[in-house]
Amino acid sequence: MGEFDLIEKYFKSRFALEREDVPLGMGDDCALMTVAPGHQLAVSTDVLVQGTHFFAAVDPHTLGHKCLAVNLSDLAACGATPKAFTLALTLPSLQEDWLQAFANGLYALAKAHGCALIGGDTTRGPLSIGITVFGEVPMGQGLKRSGAQGGDDLYVSGTLGDARWALAALQGKIQMDESTLLSTRARLETPTPRVELGRGLRGLASAAMDLSDGLLGDLAHLLKASKKGARLDLRHMLNSPLRSVCMMTSPANEALQYMLQGGDDYELLFAAPPSKRAAIETLSNALALPLTRIGEVTDNEGVEWLHAQDLLGERSVQDLGSYDHFL
Amino acid sequence: MGEFDLIEKYFKSRFALEREDVPLGMGDDCALMTVAPGHQLAVSTDVLVQGTHFFAAVDPHTLGHKCLAVNLSDLAACGATPKAFTLALTLPSLQEDWLQAFANGLYALAKAHGCALIGGDTTRGPLSIGITVFGEVPMGQGLKRSGAQGGDDLYVSGTLGDARWALAALQGKIQMDESTLLSTRARLETPTPRVELGRGLRGLASAAMDLSDGLLGDLAHLLKASKKGARLDLRHMLNSPLRSVCMMTSPANEALQYMLQGGDDYELLFAAPPSKRAAIETLSNALALPLTRIGEVTDNEGVEWLHAQDLLGERSVQDLGSYDHFL
């Protein structure tokens, strides 16, 4: 089976979600799309590389899910509705079982979001998957990192640290029971992009981003873009719905590190003025998703952590760091 | 230097081409774009992988040029005007000299086409470069592979085979003099995307595509999409402006193989009704680019090569094949 038969069999015939706004999809030099009147196109790119983002032995079905999920998470952070994506697949060889499972995982998530595969590239080389995703957002309503104002509340959705916890277990660094491994591993391998939350936050949030490199590092990016600082209470992190399953089985010090530093959570971090608290609670209830107020935005730059010393002793919160591919 | 400093130093501060239709560029979770009223967005993705598409020792400046050029070539094939692109860069390590040269080559071509870098992803792994490119085309005027009609003329721009010839020399398979190597190598390493030609062909061509895998294979794709066949004269290929520099130094048989089978030319193949011949000649003159009529589209499927036996003896043209990553 050659490159073109492969594309035909596993992708082209399968993924042709009919969308009127994609008059030309896979199989030509370019795809053609229209953008709805009064809307902007949101665009994001993410690549997953074997050895860096996933193990060689990863289940291809979950890999298919994850490589699109991390991109949909960027659309969520912007408040955009998913529309379409391109797939750049670099494969060391053709293994049909692998491809079938990968395509199934990818397709299930794409279909759930009505996101059409409109083109791509298939080449031979070390395994990596690059996706560029497209969404639509009403003109001027896209959420950015740069809009946080002094006095805004800071929120995080869901829980933090599960994915990092599962990674440590898979690396053999820690032990955990079977049911904990199952639930944390699902968070690592099949994260849920918070698309509905992002859309719901249009008009409520002053700034937003997704958490892929860990709260500490990502919060710093949001504050830098907004030219603001923040004040947070470390005790509150431990006692909030944010605490992941790891908090129940691990010493507080280590669990806190995973919560603050661990990447791959794909929750949303956002700022909103206190006047929006009731609306945000309504949204949280509607989505059955905890939205935890973790602190507030300050006009002074820098991040102040209340009660850090009580919990971390001599280490500072900043020492925990966040993920960087080249550090 | 970490991932974010790297992006800032070599890309973000450098590539910020101001475009009103890109209100949010690099540095957020998504970029935001508007599409001009009455226009469609053309999208294409191509990945270049070390060991598959280029040698480890390739000059990073030319690599920066080529990875965007092959994507702009897809926009050209569609008749679209370049607008923006995303860059997914996977690097084994940070070498600042390399990055600087790569960014310079990429920037020069992007700037020449007014194409803004709007986002991307930088990760650690085996060297590969993935680009997704965006262009605009007036609604309904995008060129496709599927529009060729029986009786249309078939054309190819420029020359064919130079890139393949240079590759063979660099692989040590053939010898060539220094000046021939220089000129063919430029065609391999810094191809010229035929963007002006593509735009000029709007309203003239009935079908178009770019030549990246070799004329034989790519022609088959265009004909399959159009559900047509073609009739071509092999003698004419040898005596046309299409013949590359290799024709002058190589046996006809081998040179013809490079012309027909060699990839990486990034010329345009297109079909147009005979009534457009004068307009196409005007376009050729204006762009100082040979546009060679190589044959005609037939309603019967299949490709008929006149005088093939005189030139190839027992081998058939189809035996020459074309490039496939997995065959």
Contacts between the chains, C-beta under 8 A, distances in Angstrom:
chain1	res1	chain2	res2	distance
A	1	B	326	6.9
A	2	B	324	4.3
A	2	B	325	8.0
A	2	B	326	5.4
A	2	B	327	4.6
A	3	B	324	5.0
A	3	B	325	4.8
A	3	B	326	5.1
A	3	B	327	7.6
A	4	B	221	7.9
A	4	B	324	7.1
A	6	B	326	6.6
A	23	B	40	7.3
A	24	B	142	6.8
A	24	B	144	6.3
A	27	B	145	7.7
A	27	B	225	7.0
A	28	B	78	7.4
A	28	B	144	5.4
A	28	B	145	5.3
A	28	B	146	7.5
A	28	B	209	7.6
A	28	B	225	7.3
A	29	B	44	6.2
A	29	B	74	4.3
A	29	B	75	8.0
A	29	B	77	3.8
A	29	B	78	5.5
A	29	B	145	7.2
A	29	B	208	7.8
A	29	B	209	5.3
A	29	B	210	5.8
A	30	B	42	4.0
A	30	B	43	5.9
A	30	B	44	4.6
A	30	B	74	5.4
A	30	B	75	6.3
A	30	B	77	7.1
A	30	B	78	4.0
A	30	B	80	6.4
A	30	B	135	7.2
A	30	B	142	7.1
A	31	B	42	7.2
A	31	B	43	4.8
A	31	B	44	7.3
A	32	B	40	4.7
A	32	B	41	7.1
A	32	B	42	5.8
A	32	B	43	7.8
A	32	B	78	7.5
A	32	B	137	7.2
A	32	B	142	5.0
A	33	B	40	6.4
A	33	B	41	4.7
A	33	B	43	6.5
A	34	B	35	7.5
A	34	B	40	5.5
A	34	B	41	7.4
A	34	B	139	7.5
A	35	B	34	7.5
A	35	B	35	4.6
A	35	B	41	6.6
A	40	B	23	7.3
A	40	B	32	4.7
A	40	B	33	6.4
A	40	B	34	5.5
A	41	B	32	7.1
A	41	B	33	4.7
A	41	B	34	7.4
A	41	B	35	6.6
A	41	B	41	6.8
A	42	B	30	4.0
A	42	B	31	7.2
A	42	B	32	5.8
A	43	B	30	6.0
A	43	B	31	4.8
A	43	B	32	7.8
A	43	B	33	6.5
A	43	B	86	6.5
A	43	B	118	6.5
A	43	B	119	6.4
A	43	B	132	7.9
A	43	B	134	7.6
A	44	B	29	6.3
A	44	B	30	4.6
A	44	B	31	7.3
A	44	B	86	7.9
A	44	B	119	6.3
A	45	B	86	4.3
A	45	B	87	7.7
A	45	B	88	5.2
A	45	B	119	5.9
A	45	B	120	5.6
A	45	B	121	5.2
A	45	B	130	7.7
A	45	B	132	6.3
A	46	B	88	7.7
A	46	B	121	5.1
A	47	B	88	4.5
A	47	B	90	6.1
A	47	B	121	5.1
A	47	B	123	5.6
A	47	B	130	6.5
A	49	B	90	5.6
A	49	B	123	5.4
A	49	B	124	7.4
A	49	B	125	3.5
A	49	B	126	7.6
A	50	B	125	7.5
A	51	B	125	6.4
A	52	B	123	5.7
A	52	B	124	5.3
A	52	B	125	4.9
A	53	B	123	7.3
A	74	B	29	4.4
A	74	B	30	5.4
A	75	B	30	6.3
A	77	B	29	3.8
A	77	B	30	7.1
A	78	B	28	7.4
A	78	B	29	5.5
A	78	B	30	4.0
A	78	B	32	7.5
A	80	B	30	6.5
A	86	B	43	6.5
A	86	B	44	7.9
A	86	B	45	4.3
A	86	B	132	5.8
A	87	B	45	7.7
A	88	B	45	5.2
A	88	B	46	7.7
A	88	B	47	4.5
A	88	B	88	7.5
A	88	B	130	4.8
A	90	B	47	6.1
A	90	B	49	5.6
A	90	B	128	6.4
A	91	B	326	8.0
A	93	B	326	7.9
A	94	B	326	5.2
A	118	B	43	6.5
A	119	B	43	6.4
A	119	B	44	6.3
A	119	B	45	5.9
A	120	B	45	5.7
A	121	B	45	5.2
A	121	B	46	5.1
A	121	B	47	5.0
A	121	B	130	7.7
A	122	B	325	6.5
A	122	B	326	7.9
A	123	B	47	5.5
A	123	B	49	5.4
A	123	B	52	5.7
A	123	B	53	7.3
A	123	B	325	5.2
A	124	B	49	7.4
A	124	B	52	5.3
A	124	B	325	4.5
A	124	B	326	6.4
A	125	B	49	3.6
A	125	B	50	7.5
A	125	B	51	6.4
A	125	B	52	4.9
A	125	B	126	6.9
A	125	B	128	6.4
A	126	B	49	7.6
A	126	B	125	6.9
A	126	B	126	4.1
A	126	B	128	7.7
A	128	B	90	6.3
A	128	B	125	6.4
A	128	B	126	7.7
A	128	B	128	6.4
A	130	B	45	7.6
A	130	B	47	6.5
A	130	B	88	4.8
A	130	B	121	7.8
A	130	B	130	4.3
A	132	B	43	7.9
A	132	B	45	6.3
A	132	B	86	5.8
A	132	B	88	8.0
A	132	B	132	4.0
A	134	B	43	7.6
A	135	B	30	7.2
A	137	B	32	7.2
A	139	B	34	7.5
A	142	B	24	6.8
A	142	B	30	7.1
A	142	B	32	5.0
A	144	B	24	6.3
A	144	B	28	5.4
A	145	B	27	7.7
A	145	B	28	5.3
A	145	B	29	7.2
A	146	B	28	7.5
A	208	B	29	7.8
A	209	B	28	7.6
A	209	B	29	5.3
A	210	B	29	5.8
A	221	B	4	7.9
A	225	B	27	7.0
A	225	B	28	7.3
A	324	B	2	4.3
A	324	B	3	5.0
A	324	B	4	7.1
A	325	B	2	8.0
A	325	B	3	4.8
A	325	B	122	6.5
A	325	B	123	5.3
A	325	B	124	4.5
A	326	B	1	6.9
A	326	B	2	5.3
A	326	B	3	5.1
A	326	B	6	6.6
A	326	B	93	7.9
A	326	B	94	5.2
A	326	B	122	7.9
A	326	B	124	6.4
A	327	B	2	4.6
A	327	B	3	7.6
